[in-house]
Amino acid sequence: MLDLLAQSVVHADNSWINFDVNALFQNFWSATFDGLTFGAVYGLIAVGYTLVYGVLSLINFAHSEVFIVGAYGVVITLTTLGFGPSAPTIGPAEIIMDLLLALVVGMLASAVTAFLVERVAYRPLRKRNAPRLAFLITAIGVSFAIQYIIFLPFVGGANAQPAVTMFIPEPIFDVFGTIITNQQIIIVVAAVLLMVGTDMFIRRSRTGRGIRAVAQDPDTATLMGVSKERTIVITFVIGGLLAGAAALFYVMLVPSGVIYNGGFILGVKAFAAAVLGGIGNVRGALLGGILLGIVGNYGQILLGDAQWADVVAFVILVLVLLVRPTGILGTTLGRSKA
């Protein structure tokens, strides 16, 4: 009996975890490029966390719902334009115009949601000088409130939105036997351009200097003529705009992944990316997102189950923070140099 029990335990262990180094070597480049693509999406969402934390020292857990509202905006726009489970039979120029419209709608939807979250939930707390714990609890409450507003049948409902396929990915070039598609290139290049633009805006524009001043010392910044309230609103809106852009790329990767609570896991990953790269650091958000996406892909192939991707990524996060608690880049928004 003990032998049978031992055999069953070994069998269960072998089915539960499969440490396959050969599989990782065989799929190394495909896992790398897929992880890079998803990591770019994580990085864009992570900017919202990192900017708000840099200015207010607040972890805005409602940011995941800001993202999912943008995703609904993207899906509704594309569905209205005639997109469905199959790729549309229209010309490239028309597809580009439709995607740009969906991008604008998604960004506006997320930006307006971020603005309302700040005005309705956080501003009254600041006026009352509420403790930080009150902000944290409010953030969690707002997150659930938005989820269940979307859950209402006349808003979004309990089921995922119909699949929306924007175009069929086409191979562009080959890297060590791995095909790189136009979809992957579009997402990564667009994400990097948006992040570079945001970083330059924060570092070189007058508004960006105001954001960094408020992040470093809000009282002194106010004395120097910087409007703290206006700066906070701009910070939330910038994070919302990037979350809306990430929503388009997410729908591009996961056509049937838009559901009322679909932002939760992505939000957790994006927050982890912000912490990994260095919370309050715009460049760190992109770096953390890419690393999280790539390492997670390596983990699921090495261990033989997609469910291990998140576990491995967060284990790496913990290990990095044990060595460097401020994250890889470590510089906060208030200390960043122009």
Secondary structure, 3 states (H helix, E strand, C coil): CHHHHHHHHHHHHHHHCCCCHHHHHHCHHHHHHHHHHHHHHHHHHHHHHHHHHHHHCCCCCCHHHHHHHHHHHHHHHHHHCCCCCCCCCCCHHHHHHHHHHHHHHHHHHHHHHHHHHHHHHHHHHHHCCCCHHHHHHHHHHHHHHHHHHHHCCCCCCCCCCCCCCCCCCCEEEEECCEEEEHHHHHHHHHHHHHHHHHHHHHHHCHHHHHHHHHHHCHHHHHHCCCCHHHHHHHHHHHHHHHHHHHHHHHHHHCCCCCCCCCHHHHHHHHHHHHHHHCCCCHHHHHHHHHHHHHHHHHHHHHHCCCCHHHHHHHHHHHHHHHHCCCCCCCCCHHHCCC
